[in-house]
Amino acid sequence: MAAAKIKKGDTVVVRSGKDKGRTGTVLQVLPKDEKVVVQGVNIAARHRKPSQQNPQGGIDRFEAPMHISKVSVADKDGKPTRVRFETKDGKKVRVAVKSGETIDG
């Protein structure tokens, strides 16, 4: 499996789909499914019937997972950038391709 270029806590920009251009923070990464959950993006709604746990019923809204190829890491200026890996001081770090700035480490 390749190294993760997008990690939990990263600020990302949605590149395609109904939420194109929106930014959010990665809440969860699902590497086996190649999906990410982004805060406030790709909101799904489930209509729930009343039950004993939820006597009111109603509509549950939540962030659904989206494919990792639909998002890019946001650079310092908020624009999307690709990520590459470099070795600095014997440590593997992520670097933004556009600006050359270190993302972590």
Secondary structure as UniProt FT lines:
FT   TURN            8..9
FT   STRAND          11..14
FT   TURN            18..21
FT   STRAND          23..30
FT   TURN            31..34
FT   STRAND          35..38
FT   TURN            39..40
FT   STRAND          43..48
FT   STRAND          58..63
FT   STRAND          66..67
FT   HELIX           68..70
FT   STRAND          71..74
FT   TURN            76..77
FT   STRAND          80..81
FT   STRAND          83..88
FT   TURN            89..90
FT   STRAND          91..96
FT   TURN            97..99
//
